[in-house]
């Protein structure tokens, strides 16, 4: 496993992963993936703290 800083090229995949992860969650409101996008656009966002994990080159 390789952990690295998230890059703009990862955003679409991360969106899908978050959407899928919360799709069947009991207390989900269905917009968690949109919250992730909104957090990235906020002035308090620290890109260096946004990490992704890769296994065999796949997030």
N, C-alpha and C positions, 0 to 999 in steps of 0.2 A: 504494500500500500504506500502511496506517495501522497503526502498532504502538501498543498500549495495554495498560494493566494488566488482567489477567484479572479477571473478575467472576463471582460465583456463577451468574449466568445462562448462563455459558459452560461450566460444568463438564460438562454432559451431552455437548456437542459435542466438547470436548477429549477426553473419555473415548473417544468413538467414533473420533476421529482417531488417537489413540495405539493403540487396539486394531487398527484397520485398518493402521496403519504397521508394526506388529510381527507381524501375522497370518502373514506368509510369511517372516519373518526366520529365518535358519538357526539362530541361537543364542538364540531367544526361548523363554521358559518359559510364555508366554501370559498372564501376569498383570501386564504392564507398566502397563496402564491402572489396575489396582488399586493399584499402587505410587504412581502420581501422586496418587490420592485419599488414600492413607495419608500421603504427604509433606505434603499440605495440612493434615492434622490434627495434625502433629507440632509440638512446641513451638519448634523451630528454624525453622519455616516463616516466610519473609519475604514477605508478599503483594505488596509493591512490586516484587519481583524476578520475579514470575510474570506473564509477558507473553504476549499473543496478537497475531497479525497478521490484519488484515482487508483483503480486496480486494472492493470494491463492496459493503460491508456484510456480507460472508460470511467466517467464519473459515477 
